[in-house]
Amino acid sequence: MAWDSSRQVPWKKLGIYLTLYAVIVFIVFVASNHGRSVGSSIPGLVVGVLFAGTLMVVLTKFGWKLPFLRSKQEIAEARQARLDARNERTGGGRGSSRSRAGASTSSGSQSYADGPRQKPAPTSRTSTGPSQHPRRTTKTRKH
């Protein structure tokens, strides 16, 4: 995507994130500087916060929506779009059963409406056959 100066930057969420980042880094500085002056690490902290903030604003202006800056509505829309795309890729086989199941039940749970997952085929690691319980005696046991 190209730079778009009209893209909105969620300044409040970005400020909260950067403040939280600064507090956590400051606590790490205090914990790691046993007895030394913490004041000497504050300029580095300020430069780090400014660098991180600038990078996030630039990325936002280029169109990358930072995951922690998304609203709940945007997250729900993205999730629904992924589910719709997955239903289209599967050929509608599960989608048609979902519409029948959704019509007969009042629950809006997407995972329940799709039905239970198929059980994967057994492998040598998941088999319940004799390979999982070999007979071991004191003579055949590896030492």
Secondary structure, DSSP 8 states (H G I E B T S, - for coil): ----TTS---HHHHHHHHHHHHHHHHHHHHHHSSSS-SGGGHHHHHHHHHHHHHHHHHHHHTT---GGG--HHHHHHHHHHHHHHHHHHTTTHHHHHHHHHHHH-----HHHHH---------TTT--STTTS----TTTS--
